[in-house]
Amino acid sequence: MTIFVIMFTLIPFLFISGPEIFVVLLIVVMLFGADKIPEIARGLGKTIRQVKDATNDIKREIKTSAENHGLDTDFTKDITKEINQVKDDIDDITGPIKRTF
């Protein structure tokens, strides 16, 4: 089950389709054998979890350090506001150009 979770989380980022996934799985089975695949999937799952935990720890340390030094850590709202403003401006400019099908 873990290999399917890993595959479906990576598929949107790798831009591969069904037949390509089938070929990759076939090669993996031929190289490692069906009995080794669960071990490989567990190892990949543990590695991904460790990387995720490490990045969360780094984020938390940066945030607490910034808060301790009195820096503003709530800048994401400002960035989101600016992005939405740019989107609205682009929609205003391209509104008459858009085609309806």
N, C-alpha and C positions, 0 to 999 in steps of 0.2 A: 504494500500500500504506500509506503514511503516513497518509492521510486515514482509512483504516479503523481504524488504531491509535488515532488521535485520537478518532474517533467512539466506539469501543468503550470507551475510558477515560472519556469524558465522559457516555455514555448512562446509567450507573447514577446519576449525580448530577443529571441533568436530568429524570429520570422521564418519558422519552418512549418511545413504542412504535414498532413497525414502520411503520405508515402515516404517522405524523408524521415519521419519519426520511426516508421516501420523498418526502414533500412538501418537506421542507427541501432534500434533494438536488436535486430538480427545480428549485426556485427558484434554487439556487446555479448549476446548469448554465445556466439561462436568463439569469441576470444576468452571469455571467463567461465562459461558454462552456467547452466541454470541454477546450480547449487550455490554458486558464489555471488549471484546478483543480490540476494537479501543482505549479505554482509556488506557489499559495496554500498548499497542504498542506506544502510544504517550508518556507515562511516560518513557518507555525504551529508546525511541528515544531522549528525552530530557536529560536523564541521560547519555547516550552515548555521546551526544554532549557536555555536561558539562565536562565530563572526558577528551574528546579530546581537548577542549579549555584549560583546566587546564594544560594538559601535554604540549601543545604548548606554554603556558605562561611560564612554568618552563624551557622549552628548550630555549626560547628567553632570559629569565633572566640569565641563565647560560652562554649563548653565549655572551651577552653584558657585563657581569661581567668579563668573560675571556678576551674579547677584551680590556676592560678598564684597566686590569692588564697587558696587553701586552703578553698574552699567545697565542700560535699558535692554532687557531681553525680550521685550514684547514688540519687536520690530516687524514680525511677520504680518501683523494687521496692517501696518503701513505699506508693506510690499504688496499685499493682496489688494489693498485699496488702489494703489497705483496701477497694478495689472488690470483690474476691472475698469479703471478709467481709460487706459489705452485700448482695451477691447471695445468699450463704448465709442471711443473716437473712431476706431477703424470701422465699426458698424455704421456710424454716421456718414463716413466718407464713402464706403462701398455699398451702402444701402441701395442707391439708384442703379448701381451697376449689376447687382445680383440678378440672375435669371431665375425664373420660376419654370420648372419643368412639368 
